[in-house]
Amino acid sequence: MVGVPPSPRHLLRPLRPVLRAVTYTRWLHLFIAATLALLGAFVWGVEDVPTVVSYAVLALGPVPLLAVAATIPATRLLETMQARLLLYPGPHGTEAQPDPGLARTPAVSWADRGRVFVWLVLRMWVGLLAAVVGVQGIFLTVALTSAHHWSSFDEEVLPLPGEWHGSYPLLIAVVVPALLAAGWGFGVLIAALAPRLLGPSAAERLAALEERTERLLEHNRLARELHDTIGHALTVAVVQAGAAREAGSPEFTERALGAIEDTGREALEDLERVLRLLRQEGAPPSRRPGLAEAERLVASARGAGAEISAEIEGPLESVPGPVSREGYRIVQECLTNVLRHAGPVPVRVRIAASAGGLELHVRNRLSAAAAPPGPGGSGLRGIRERAALLGGEAVAGPSDGEWRVRVTLPIR
């Protein structure tokens, strides 16, 4: 069996780290950090001190200054901006890179500032080590290319036995890959440290999770709002138009057109309010209707041909805003379901507010021609979700030839 020759892509795989732009931007990120230590060396002067002392001055001299910088909350934000730009593939890379998980806000707690301090010190130390290795590697590479012109090369740079003197240039094939591998390793190391030291704290992650949860809940609520308002308006319009055509009475047609116009206008106002919330505009959204306007809702359903007997008890004006608004939407959805599934049949609505809570009860005679709404419908599901969010309970189903929806909501 003849083997398949490797493709050029497989042959270039070992060189992929060297060909990636992010490898060199990571070097730049480290050299920027090493600059502070090198500037300190020029200020304090380390030319005439032992090598160990000079390296200690380079590594420890700037630490107090870094400690002061770490106490500034904005330092974390500046460091994360640099890390996002230079440590991870982005506009300068071709491969997809997931979110590194760096914080997007200034440091808040002293624990955050402590992690920023550790990051600044480690970044400077790794950068200093990368700078030393890089400079020494470049110097050695240049020296190897001219070793045959350097009479004292084997004494000052790299001593080898006499028979190996002619092989100095061959060592470039070892030094250059080692230099590139070391630079790549330093970059991978600092990129791995960044999420651990510049990432959000546990409290910040919890706050972000709560914010995302709130946003999802708000979107779900807005979806229910659109379903309830637009669905109600369209149902009323369809039922009114069909009833007007069947009645053949100019007077009834006039009333039906008026009801369609009023319902459509209310739906447009609700739609505009929801769109404003989605766009998060600065202007305050329109006021959402509450149970104090239940009479208008009942009148709209009556205009669609439903025979509604409404019983309203208790001070609806004193019902808390969230309960009142959600209660209005529940009654609206119940009436919409009646018109949609049963048509213009007699409906009994009871809204009772007391110190113990709010009770909503809607029931209608089941029509033989239309099946009752299924338990998995979006309307009934929305009613149950609204009740559950307020700590209440919603029960819906057929009973004694009627479809009944009973909702209880706590007021306090």
Stockholm file with secondary structure:
# STOCKHOLM 1.0

chainA/1-412         MVGVPPSPRHLLRPLRPVLRAVTYTRWLHLFIAATLALLGAFVWGVEDVPTVVSYAVLALGPVPLLAVAATIPATRLLETMQARLLLYPGPHGTEAQPDPGLARTPAVSWADRGRVFVWLVLRMWVGLLAAVVGVQGIFLTVALTSAHHWSSFDEEVLPLPGEWHGSYPLLIAVVVPALLAAGWGFGVLIAALAPRLLGPSAAERLAALEERTERLLEHNRLARELHDTIGHALTVAVVQAGAAREAGSPEFTERALGAIEDTGREALEDLERVLRLLRQEGAPPSRRPGLAEAERLVASARGAGAEISAEIEGPLESVPGPVSREGYRIVQECLTNVLRHAGPVPVRVRIAASAGGLELHVRNRLSAAAAPPGPGGSGLRGIRERAALLGGEAVAGPSDGEWRVRVTLPIR
#=GR chainA/1-412 SS CCCCCCCHHHHTGGGHHHHCHHHHHHHHHHHHHHHHHHHHHHHHCCTTSCHHHHHHHHHHTTHHHHHHHHTSTHHHHHHHHHHHHHTSCSTTCSSCCCCCCCCCSCCCSHHHHHHHHHHHHHHHHHHHHHHHHHHHHHHHHHHHHTGGGCTTHHHHTCCCCGGGGGGGGGGHHHHHHHHHHHHHHHHHHHHHHHHHHHSCCHHHHHHHHHHHHHHHHHHHHHHHHHHHHHHHHHHHHHHHHHHHHHHCCHHHHHHHHHHHHHHHHHHHHHHHHHHHHHHTCSSCCCCCCCGGGHHHHHHHHHHTTCEEEEEEESCGGGSCHHHHHHHHHHHHHHHHHHHHHTCSCEEEEEEEEETTEEEEEEEEECCTTSCCCCTTCHHHHHHHHHHHHTTCEEEEEEETTEEEEEEEECCC
#=GC SS_cons         CCCCCCCHHHHTGGGHHHHCHHHHHHHHHHHHHHHHHHHHHHHHCCTTSCHHHHHHHHHHTTHHHHHHHHTSTHHHHHHHHHHHHHTSCSTTCSSCCCCCCCCCSCCCSHHHHHHHHHHHHHHHHHHHHHHHHHHHHHHHHHHHHTGGGCTTHHHHTCCCCGGGGGGGGGGHHHHHHHHHHHHHHHHHHHHHHHHHHHSCCHHHHHHHHHHHHHHHHHHHHHHHHHHHHHHHHHHHHHHHHHHHHHHCCHHHHHHHHHHHHHHHHHHHHHHHHHHHHHHTCSSCCCCCCCGGGHHHHHHHHHHTTCEEEEEEESCGGGSCHHHHHHHHHHHHHHHHHHHHHTCSCEEEEEEEEETTEEEEEEEEECCTTSCCCCTTCHHHHHHHHHHHHTTCEEEEEEETTEEEEEEEECCC
//
